[in-house]
Amino acid sequence: MTQREFVTICEVGPRDGLQIAKTRMTTDAKVAWIAAIAAAGVPEIEIGSFVPARVIPQMADTQEVTERVAGIPNVVIQTLTPNLRGAQNAYHAGAAKISIPVSVSEGHSRANLNRSVDEQIAEVARVVAWLREQDHYLKVVAGCSTAFGCSIDGVVSTEAVVRVAVGLAEAGVDQLMLADTVGYGHPAQVRTLVRAVRNEVGDRLTGLHLHDTCGLAMANALAGVEEGLRMFDSCIAGLGGCPYAPGASGNIVTEDLVFMLESMGFATGIDIEKLFVARELLHAGLPAEPMQGQLRKAGIPRTFRLAA
């Protein structure tokens, strides 16, 4: 029997999916939802962001949530931390991995973080240096936000993306993700950017963070897979979007992405039926939010079989 190649899915729903929701999910509901996601076999979950509650009130309980879910077995608990203070809070709360957003476009960087691009790269270097001084090291993944275009600045050049990626590699991050923050990307652009960035930073480029604003997220994921990427952020029911990126819509749908990958013969370790259970908990916690996803509407096809 040939062993199937593994693709890592990081469920970002508890962070990206909730940060622009019109209502707040209770802490208990979040913890139960995260536990259900883990029970479905999702290997990594971004469970919140360490940002001021006045900025994103939906993330006000991230410390408590992190402390309560940090002990769940067989899952990497990740939090978004935009600065050193956030990284320190994540470390002490028990996170196993942190993600740091770094915009490629200056307009989004100022709107989202109130820093220039170069200032944020320098902040990432500070975070990495601090973590290396601690008793144990948390892996750092940096997302190159607005890599495929920006609703504030417009076109983002390949050269700009490469420059930021190289700066982050020099800052010492463990992994790099290319983020289509506003969902403007297309498959040919995915191929161009992946090849250009990989040519400079090698295997440190691991994956994509995709939004479905223009309906191309699945096509872009397929292009990424064909270019050799094996890590993707996604969100159950396709919720999400950046509050500082006008026009951005939801993330690529976890259920649909897992179905595509498993149908193609890749292993994700994720049970789709159990994902549906987690989806129902999300709907119960946020009943007013629209749930996206083709697979849930259609049902799992009778022809679906896991590859041997």
C-alpha positions in Angstrom: 0.0 0.0 0.0 1.4 3.4 -1.0 1.4 5.9 1.8 -0.7 9.0 0.9 1.1 12.4 0.9 -0.1 14.6 3.8 -1.5 18.1 3.5 -1.8 20.1 6.7 -5.0 22.1 7.2 -5.0 24.9 9.8 -8.5 25.8 10.8 -8.6 29.6 11.3 -12.3 29.9 12.0 -12.0 30.7 15.7 -9.8 33.6 14.8 -10.4 34.8 11.2 -13.9 33.4 11.0 -15.1 35.2 14.1 -13.3 38.5 14.0 -15.8 40.3 11.8 -18.9 38.4 13.0 -21.8 40.7 13.9 -22.3 39.0 17.2 -19.8 37.4 19.7 -19.6 33.7 20.4 -19.5 33.0 24.1 -16.2 31.6 25.5 -17.8 28.3 26.4 -19.2 28.0 22.9 -15.8 28.7 21.4 -14.1 26.1 23.6 -16.7 23.5 22.7 -16.3 24.4 19.0 -12.5 24.2 19.1 -12.7 20.8 20.8 -15.1 19.5 18.1 -12.7 20.8 15.4 -9.8 18.9 17.1 -12.0 15.8 17.4 -12.5 15.9 13.6 -8.7 15.4 13.2 -7.8 18.9 12.2 -4.0 19.1 13.0 -3.7 22.8 13.6 -6.2 25.4 14.9 -5.8 29.1 15.1 -7.9 29.8 18.1 -7.8 33.6 18.4 -5.7 36.7 18.3 -3.9 38.6 21.1 -5.1 42.1 20.1 -6.8 44.8 22.3 -10.4 44.1 22.9 -11.3 47.6 21.9 -9.9 46.9 18.4 -11.5 43.4 17.8 -14.0 42.7 20.7 -14.7 39.2 19.3 -11.1 38.3 20.4 -11.4 39.7 24.0 -11.3 36.2 25.5 -8.4 34.8 23.6 -6.2 34.4 26.7 -8.9 32.4 28.5 -9.7 30.3 25.4 -6.0 29.6 24.9 -5.5 28.5 28.5 -8.6 26.2 28.3 -7.8 24.5 25.0 -4.0 24.3 25.3 -4.2 20.8 26.7 -6.2 19.2 23.9 -4.1 16.3 22.5 -3.0 15.8 19.0 -3.5 19.3 17.8 -1.3 22.4 17.5 -2.9 25.4 19.1 -1.9 28.5 17.3 -2.7 32.2 18.0 -2.2 35.3 15.9 0.1 37.8 17.5 0.8 41.1 15.7 3.6 42.2 18.0 6.0 41.3 20.8 3.5 41.9 23.6 1.0 39.6 21.9 3.6 36.9 21.4 4.5 37.1 25.1 0.9 36.8 26.1 0.5 33.8 23.7 3.6 32.1 25.2 2.4 32.5 28.8 -1.1 31.3 27.9 0.2 28.0 26.5 0.0 28.4 22.7 2.2 26.0 20.8 2.6 28.2 17.7 2.1 31.8 16.7 1.3 33.5 13.5 2.3 37.1 12.7 0.6 39.1 9.9 2.9 41.2 7.7 1.2 43.2 5.0 2.9 43.6 1.7 1.0 46.7 0.8 1.8 49.9 2.8 -1.9 51.0 2.9 -3.1 47.8 4.5 -0.1 47.7 6.9 -1.0 51.1 8.2 -4.7 50.4 8.4 -4.3 47.0 10.0 -1.2 47.4 12.3 -0.5 51.2 12.3 3.1 50.4 11.2 5.0 50.5 7.9 5.9 47.2 6.2 9.5 47.5 7.3 8.5 48.4 10.9 6.4 45.2 11.1 9.3 43.1 9.7 11.5 44.5 12.4 8.8 43.6 15.0 8.8 40.0 13.7 12.6 39.9 14.3 12.0 41.1 17.9 9.5 38.4 18.5 11.8 35.7 17.1 14.7 36.9 19.2 12.6 37.0 22.4 11.2 33.5 21.8 14.7 32.1 21.4 15.6 33.3 24.8 12.7 31.5 26.5 12.7 28.0 28.1 11.0 26.6 25.0 10.6 27.9 21.5 7.2 28.4 19.8 7.3 27.9 16.0 6.6 31.2 14.1 4.7 31.4 10.9 4.4 34.7 9.1 1.6 35.5 6.7 2.4 37.8 3.8 -0.9 39.6 3.8 -2.3 41.3 0.6 0.2 39.3 -1.4 -2.3 39.0 -4.3 -3.7 42.5 -4.3 -5.0 45.1 -1.9 -8.4 46.8 -1.8 -6.6 49.9 -0.4 -3.5 50.1 -2.6 -4.6 48.1 -5.6 -2.0 46.0 -7.5 0.8 44.5 -5.4 3.9 43.6 -7.4 5.7 40.2 -7.3 8.8 42.1 -6.4 7.2 43.6 -3.4 6.0 40.1 -2.2 9.5 38.7 -2.7 11.1 41.5 -0.8 8.8 41.0 2.2 9.3 37.2 2.1 13.1 37.6 2.1 12.9 40.1 5.0 10.8 37.7 7.0 13.2 34.8 6.3 16.1 36.9 7.4 14.1 37.8 10.6 14.1 34.1 11.4 10.5 32.9 10.9 10.1 29.2 10.6 7.3 29.2 8.0 5.9 31.6 5.4 2.4 31.7 4.1 1.2 33.8 1.1 -2.1 35.4 2.0 -4.8 36.4 -0.4 -6.3 38.7 2.2 -9.0 40.2 0.0 -9.5 37.3 -2.4 -8.3 38.9 -5.6 -5.8 36.2 -6.6 -6.1 33.8 -9.5 -4.3 30.5 -10.3 -1.7 31.9 -12.7 -0.8 34.5 -10.1 -0.5 31.7 -7.4 2.0 29.9 -9.6 4.0 33.0 -10.4 4.2 34.1 -6.7 5.0 30.7 -5.3 7.8 30.2 -7.8 9.2 33.6 -7.3 9.1 33.4 -3.5 10.4 29.8 -3.3 13.3 30.8 -5.5 14.4 33.2 -2.8 13.4 31.4 0.5 13.2 27.8 -0.5 11.1 25.4 1.6 10.4 28.1 4.2 7.4 28.9 2.0 4.9 26.3 3.1 1.4 27.3 2.1 -1.5 29.7 1.4 -4.1 31.6 3.2 -7.0 32.1 0.8 -10.2 34.1 0.7 -13.1 33.5 -1.7 -14.2 37.0 -2.6 -14.1 36.4 -6.4 -14.9 32.7 -6.2 -11.4 31.4 -7.0 -10.2 30.1 -3.7 -10.6 26.4 -4.6 -8.9 27.0 -7.9 -6.1 28.8 -6.2 -5.7 26.0 -3.6 -5.4 23.5 -6.5 -2.7 25.7 -8.1 -0.9 25.8 -4.8 -1.1 22.0 -4.4 0.2 21.5 -8.0 3.1 23.9 -7.1 4.0 21.6 -4.2 2.6 23.5 -1.3 1.3 21.3 1.5 -0.2 23.7 4.1 -3.5 25.7 3.8 -5.5 27.9 6.2 -9.2 27.4 5.9 -12.4 28.1 7.8 -15.4 25.9 8.5 -18.5 27.3 6.7 -16.3 29.9 4.9 -16.7 32.7 7.5 -14.2 35.4 8.0 -12.4 38.5 6.6 -10.1 41.2 7.7 -11.9 44.2 9.3 -9.2 46.5 7.8 -9.4 45.2 4.3 -12.5 46.7 2.7 -14.4 44.3 0.5 -12.8 41.1 1.8 -15.1 38.1 2.2 -14.9 34.7 3.8 -12.1 32.1 3.8 -11.9 29.0 1.7 -14.3 26.5 3.1 -12.6 23.8 5.2 -15.1 21.1 4.3 -14.9 21.7 0.6 -11.1 21.9 0.7 -10.7 18.6 2.6 -13.1 16.9 0.2 -11.1 18.0 -2.8 -7.7 17.0 -1.3 -8.9 13.6 -0.1 -10.7 12.9 -3.4 -7.3 13.7 -5.1 -5.6 11.1 -3.0 -3.9 13.3 -0.4 -4.2 12.6 3.3 -5.5 15.3 5.7 -6.3 13.2 8.7 -9.7 14.9 8.9 -13.1 13.2 9.2 -15.5 15.2 7.1 -18.6 13.9 9.0 -17.1 15.2 12.2 -16.4 18.5 10.5 -20.1 18.7 9.9 -20.6 18.3 13.6 -18.2 21.1 14.3 -20.1 23.2 11.7 -23.3 22.7 13.5 -21.7 23.9 16.8 -20.5 27.0 14.9 -24.1 27.6 13.6 -25.5 27.2 17.1 -23.0 29.7 18.5 -23.5 32.2 15.8 -27.0 31.5 14.4 -27.2 34.8 12.5 -24.0 34.3 10.4 -24.4 32.9 6.9 -22.8 29.4 6.4 -21.1 28.8 3.1 -19.9 25.5 1.5 -21.0 23.3 -1.3 -20.3 20.0 0.2 -22.6 20.5 3.2 -25.4 21.5 0.8 -24.8 18.6 -1.6 -23.9 15.9 1.0 -20.9 13.6 0.7 -21.2 11.9 -2.7 -21.8 8.1 -2.6 -18.8 7.7 -4.9 -16.4 9.3 -2.3 -13.8 6.9 -1.1 -10.5 7.6 0.7 -7.6 6.7 -1.5 -5.6 3.6 -0.3 
